[in-house]
């Protein structure tokens, strides 16, 4: 007998219980979303260099100039560059270039 030919009998009560459980899960997920709670478990206080450049609408050359002149703080971990999220607001209030 082939696995695609296998049938399982499930009682109507069991199916209703599964449906109810799934609806409860969907309702709770919707409540979490409506309350503004993120489904992400860990919110990082940092953004990547690319996310920073997109947020402040600059290109790589300008970003490198800002980092090298110390106008924005950056953290390098292995090959990735991270910027504290607060630097995005500070960029607009401090940088006059």
Buried (B, 14 or more C-beta within 10 A) or exposed (E): EEEEEEEEEEEEEEEEEEEEEEEEEEEEEEEEEEEEEEEEEEEEEBBEBEBBBEBBEBEEEBBEEBBEEEBBEBEEEEEEBBBBBEBBEBBEEEBEE
